[in-house]
Amino acid sequence: MPLKVVTRPDTGTLWIVGTVKPAGATKGRRVRQRAGSDDPKLATDEAFSQVSHLRWRRLPGHCAENRA
């Protein structure tokens, strides 16, 4: 299940929820966190950034220390 931005009914705040399967992993990693903004567009951008980070974090050569 990809990450999506949802509104919590009790508080009205935006949350990023879903599962991301990192490269080379056999199981996905569950994500459930408060979005950094109450703006839906910014929260969606944050969710996309999370997916990009989590998908490539397990591959050798794709971490920040190895980039030129």
Secondary structure, DSSP 8 states (H G I E B T S, - for coil): ---EEEE-TTT--EEEEEEE--TT-SS-EEEEEE-S-S-HHHHHHHHHHHHHHHHHTTSTT-SGGG--
